Amino acid sequence: MASNLYTHQSSNIAKTWVLMTFFFVIVIGIGWAISWVFNDPSILLIAAVFAIVMNVASYWFSDKIVVSMAGAKPAPEKEFPDLHNMVENLAITAGLPKPKIYIINDPAPNAFATGRNEKHAVVAVTSGLLNMMDRTELEGVLAHELSHIGNKDMLVSTVAVVLVGFVTIVSDFALRGMLFGGGDRDNKNHPLIAIIAFAFIILAPIVASLLQLAVSRKREFLADASGALLTRYPEGLANALRKIGSYSAPMKRANNATAHLYISNPFGSRAFTSGLAKLFMTHPPVEERITALLGRR
């Protein structure tokens, strides 16, 4: 079982970096398209700096922003001693500092980890999760969240957000410029190249967003595998995922901006589960995650 999980973990690390490489290819493509249409690389530089500054600022204050958006409150150790003990023991096993622990007053079973690095990390769980899970299941969920911290998922997610923001802002700028008659006239005399450039400008934000979601899904598989290795009991997390997946109601403060951070879709198990909608899911289906955890093929 352990070798299967290690193999799964290594595979998802590799796949994630492949996806990130595609991100950079898209950025290069959109950069070429904008430079060709406007024949002015300085515009690209300005847009890139703006996107990076905005997203890095969001990353630096990510813990405060996400905690506020989720309506999470600090979990006093006197009130939640078992929760603190579990997190501390798992953190020691993982070789991580103990993160700050927060509670979200919500009946939906869910949890997330955030923070710019392991020294400024936060783990938040809902009251519904605490009420619904037994000890091994809760440990599985907490190990999953600590694995996000240990795997430095916040860094990967931030890089993805920066690239998506970059592509979206620059594409929007280019489209507005073209609508108002911008661009280099000599370049427009090459219709095939113009079509390719315009296709990059229009389709790049969509492709970049899909790749961002794909990265998020791969990180969930990786955190599942890492969490199972941490507890040495994959059935605990698998059983927790079954319970979480059976809860169909959305969280009270479900938000698209933070949905990818949670262990499960905060909009409930009924949201986007089949067909083309799966492309826009922030999380892989629960059944696929359980199958990967338990090694059934």
C-alpha positions as CSV (number, residue, x, y, z in Angstrom):
1,M,0.0,0.0,0.0
2,A,2.8,2.4,1.0
3,S,4.6,1.9,-2.3
4,N,1.4,2.6,-4.3
5,L,0.9,5.8,-2.4
6,Y,4.5,6.9,-2.9
7,T,4.2,6.1,-6.6
8,H,1.0,8.1,-6.8
9,Q,2.6,11.0,-5.0
10,S,5.6,11.1,-7.3
11,S,3.4,10.9,-10.4
12,N,1.3,13.8,-9.3
13,I,4.3,16.0,-8.6
14,A,5.5,15.3,-12.1
15,K,2.1,16.0,-13.6
16,T,1.8,19.2,-11.7
17,W,5.1,20.5,-13.1
18,V,4.1,19.5,-16.6
19,L,0.9,21.6,-16.1
20,M,2.9,24.5,-14.8
21,T,5.2,24.2,-17.9
22,F,2.1,24.6,-20.1
23,F,1.2,27.7,-18.1
24,F,4.6,29.3,-19.0
25,V,4.1,28.3,-22.7
26,I,0.7,30.1,-22.6
27,V,2.4,33.2,-21.1
28,I,5.1,33.1,-23.8
29,G,2.4,32.7,-26.5
30,I,0.3,35.5,-25.2
31,G,3.4,37.7,-24.9
32,W,4.3,37.0,-28.5
33,A,0.7,37.8,-29.7
34,I,0.5,41.1,-27.8
35,S,3.9,42.1,-29.0
36,W,3.0,41.3,-32.6
37,V,-0.3,43.0,-32.6
38,F,0.8,46.3,-31.0
39,N,4.5,46.1,-31.9
40,D,5.3,47.5,-28.4
41,P,6.8,45.1,-25.8
42,S,6.7,47.8,-23.1
43,I,2.9,47.3,-22.8
44,L,3.4,43.7,-22.0
45,L,6.0,44.6,-19.3
46,I,3.5,47.0,-17.6
47,A,0.7,44.5,-17.5
48,A,3.0,41.8,-16.2
49,V,4.3,44.0,-13.3
50,F,0.7,45.0,-12.4
51,A,-0.5,41.3,-12.3
52,I,2.5,40.1,-10.3
53,V,2.2,42.9,-7.7
54,M,-1.5,42.4,-7.2
55,N,-1.2,38.6,-6.8
56,V,2.0,38.6,-4.7
57,A,0.2,41.0,-2.3
58,S,-2.7,38.6,-2.1
59,Y,-0.3,35.8,-1.4
60,W,1.5,37.7,1.4
61,F,-1.8,38.3,3.2
62,S,-3.5,35.1,2.1
63,D,-4.1,33.7,5.6
64,K,-5.9,36.8,6.8
65,I,-7.9,37.2,3.6
66,V,-9.0,33.6,3.4
67,V,-9.8,33.3,7.1
68,S,-11.9,36.5,6.9
69,M,-13.8,35.3,3.8
70,A,-14.5,32.0,5.4
71,G,-15.8,33.5,8.6
72,A,-13.3,31.4,10.6
73,K,-12.5,32.2,14.2
74,P,-9.5,31.1,16.4
75,A,-10.1,27.7,18.1
76,P,-9.1,28.1,21.8
77,E,-7.1,25.2,23.0
78,K,-9.1,24.9,26.2
79,E,-12.3,24.5,24.2
80,F,-10.8,22.2,21.6
81,P,-8.0,20.2,23.3
82,D,-8.4,17.0,21.2
83,L,-8.3,19.0,17.9
84,H,-5.1,20.8,19.1
85,N,-3.5,17.6,20.2
86,M,-4.2,15.9,16.9
87,V,-2.8,18.8,14.8
88,E,0.3,19.1,17.0
89,N,1.0,15.3,16.9
90,L,0.6,15.2,13.1
91,A,2.7,18.3,12.6
92,I,5.5,16.8,14.7
93,T,5.3,13.6,12.6
94,A,5.4,15.7,9.4
95,G,8.3,17.8,10.6
96,L,6.2,21.0,10.5
97,P,5.5,23.8,12.9
98,K,2.1,23.6,14.5
99,P,-0.2,25.8,12.4
100,K,-2.8,28.2,13.8
101,I,-6.1,26.4,14.2
102,Y,-9.5,28.0,13.3
103,I,-13.1,26.9,13.5
104,I,-15.9,27.7,11.0
105,N,-19.4,27.6,12.4
106,D,-21.0,25.6,9.6
107,P,-22.8,22.3,9.6
108,A,-21.1,21.3,6.2
109,P,-18.1,19.0,6.8
110,N,-15.1,20.7,5.3
111,A,-11.6,22.0,6.0
112,F,-8.8,24.1,4.4
113,A,-5.2,25.1,4.9
114,T,-3.8,28.5,3.9
115,G,-0.8,30.8,4.5
116,R,2.2,31.9,2.6
117,N,4.5,29.2,4.1
118,E,4.7,26.6,6.8
119,K,5.7,29.2,9.4
120,H,2.6,31.3,8.7
121,A,0.1,28.5,8.1
122,V,-3.5,28.1,9.1
123,V,-5.7,25.0,9.3
124,A,-9.4,25.6,9.6
125,V,-12.2,23.0,10.1
126,T,-15.9,23.4,10.2
127,S,-18.1,22.5,13.2
128,G,-19.8,20.1,11.0
129,L,-16.6,18.2,10.3
130,L,-15.9,17.9,14.1
131,N,-19.4,16.6,14.7
132,M,-19.5,14.1,11.8
133,M,-16.0,12.5,12.0
134,D,-14.6,9.9,14.3
135,R,-11.0,10.2,15.4
136,T,-9.3,8.3,12.5
137,E,-11.4,10.2,10.0
138,L,-10.6,13.6,11.5
139,E,-6.9,12.6,11.6
140,G,-7.1,11.8,7.9
141,V,-8.6,15.2,7.1
142,L,-6.1,17.0,9.2
143,A,-3.2,15.0,7.7
144,H,-4.5,16.0,4.2
145,E,-4.5,19.7,5.2
146,L,-1.0,19.5,6.8
147,S,0.2,17.8,3.6
148,H,-0.9,20.9,1.6
149,I,1.4,22.9,3.9
150,G,4.3,20.4,3.7
151,N,4.0,20.0,-0.1
152,K,4.1,23.8,-0.4
153,D,0.9,23.8,-2.3
154,M,0.3,27.5,-1.4
155,L,3.4,28.4,-3.5
156,V,2.2,26.4,-6.5
157,S,-1.3,27.8,-6.3
158,T,0.1,31.3,-6.1
159,V,2.2,30.8,-9.2
160,A,-0.8,29.6,-11.0
161,V,-2.9,32.6,-9.8
162,V,-0.1,35.0,-10.9
163,L,0.0,33.4,-14.4
164,V,-3.8,33.3,-14.8
165,G,-4.0,36.9,-13.7
166,F,-1.2,37.9,-16.0
167,V,-2.8,36.2,-19.0
168,T,-6.3,37.5,-18.3
169,I,-5.3,41.2,-17.8
170,V,-3.0,41.3,-20.8
171,S,-5.7,39.5,-23.0
172,D,-8.3,41.9,-21.9
173,F,-6.1,44.9,-22.6
174,A,-5.3,43.6,-26.1
175,L,-8.9,43.0,-26.9
176,R,-9.9,46.4,-25.8
177,G,-7.1,47.9,-27.9
178,M,-8.2,46.0,-31.0
179,L,-11.8,47.1,-30.5
180,F,-10.7,50.7,-30.5
181,G,-8.6,50.3,-33.6
182,G,-5.2,49.6,-31.9
183,G,-2.4,47.5,-33.3
184,D,0.2,47.8,-35.9
185,R,-1.1,48.2,-39.4
186,D,1.8,46.5,-41.1
187,N,1.2,43.5,-38.9
188,K,-2.4,43.3,-40.0
189,N,-1.3,42.7,-43.6
190,H,-0.4,39.1,-42.5
191,P,-3.8,37.6,-42.1
192,L,-2.7,34.1,-41.0
193,I,-0.4,35.4,-38.3
194,A,-3.1,37.8,-37.2
195,I,-5.6,35.0,-36.8
196,I,-3.1,33.0,-34.7
197,A,-2.3,36.0,-32.6
198,F,-6.0,36.9,-32.0
199,A,-6.7,33.2,-31.2
200,F,-4.0,33.3,-28.5
201,I,-5.5,36.5,-27.1
202,I,-9.1,35.2,-27.0
203,L,-8.5,31.6,-25.9
204,A,-5.5,32.0,-23.6
205,P,-7.5,33.1,-20.5
206,I,-9.9,30.1,-20.9
207,V,-7.0,27.6,-21.3
208,A,-5.1,29.2,-18.4
209,S,-8.1,28.9,-16.1
210,L,-8.6,25.3,-17.0
211,L,-5.0,24.6,-16.3
212,Q,-5.3,26.3,-13.0
213,L,-8.2,24.0,-12.1
214,A,-6.2,21.0,-13.3
215,V,-3.3,22.0,-11.0
216,S,-5.7,22.3,-8.1
217,R,-7.1,18.8,-8.8
218,K,-3.7,17.3,-9.0
219,R,-2.7,18.9,-5.7
220,E,-5.8,17.3,-4.0
221,F,-4.7,13.8,-5.2
222,L,-1.1,14.6,-3.9
223,A,-2.4,15.8,-0.5
224,D,-4.6,12.7,-0.2
225,A,-1.6,10.4,-0.8
226,S,0.7,12.4,1.5
227,G,-1.9,12.5,4.2
228,A,-2.4,8.7,4.0
229,L,1.4,8.3,4.3
230,L,1.4,10.6,7.3
231,T,-1.3,8.6,9.3
232,R,-0.4,5.2,7.8
233,Y,-4.1,4.6,7.6
234,P,-5.6,5.6,4.2
235,E,-9.0,4.1,5.2
236,G,-9.4,7.0,7.7
237,L,-9.3,9.6,5.0
238,A,-11.2,7.5,2.6
239,N,-14.1,7.1,5.1
240,A,-14.0,10.8,5.8
241,L,-14.3,11.6,2.1
242,R,-17.3,9.3,1.9
243,K,-19.0,11.2,4.6
244,I,-18.0,14.6,3.2
245,G,-19.2,13.5,-0.3
246,S,-22.6,12.4,1.1
247,Y,-23.3,16.0,2.3
248,S,-25.0,17.8,-0.5
249,A,-25.8,21.2,1.0
250,P,-23.3,24.1,0.3
251,M,-21.4,25.9,3.0
252,K,-23.0,29.2,4.2
253,R,-20.1,31.3,2.9
254,A,-19.1,29.2,-0.2
255,N,-16.9,31.4,-2.4
256,N,-15.5,30.7,-5.9
257,A,-12.3,32.6,-5.0
258,T,-11.4,30.2,-2.2
259,A,-13.2,27.0,-3.3
260,H,-10.0,25.3,-4.4
261,L,-8.5,25.6,-0.9
262,Y,-11.1,23.3,0.8
263,I,-10.7,19.5,1.0
264,S,-14.1,19.2,-0.8
265,N,-16.2,21.5,-3.0
266,P,-17.8,24.0,-0.6
267,F,-20.8,24.3,-2.9
268,G,-21.8,20.7,-2.1
269,S,-21.6,17.3,-3.7
270,R,-24.3,18.1,-6.2
271,A,-22.3,20.8,-7.9
272,F,-20.7,19.9,-11.3
273,T,-20.2,16.2,-11.1
274,S,-20.3,15.0,-14.8
275,G,-19.7,15.7,-18.4
276,L,-17.9,18.9,-19.5
277,A,-18.7,20.4,-16.1
278,K,-15.9,18.2,-14.7
279,L,-13.4,20.5,-16.5
280,F,-14.4,23.3,-14.3
281,M,-14.3,21.4,-11.0
282,T,-11.9,22.6,-8.4
283,H,-11.7,19.1,-6.9
284,P,-11.6,15.6,-8.4
285,P,-14.7,13.5,-7.8
286,V,-14.7,11.9,-4.4
287,E,-15.0,8.4,-5.9
288,E,-11.8,8.9,-7.8
289,R,-10.0,10.1,-4.7
290,I,-11.1,7.1,-2.7
291,T,-10.1,4.7,-5.5
292,A,-6.7,6.3,-5.6
293,L,-6.3,6.1,-1.8
294,L,-7.3,2.4,-1.5
295,G,-5.4,1.3,-4.6
296,R,-8.4,-0.1,-6.5
297,R,-7.8,0.0,-10.3
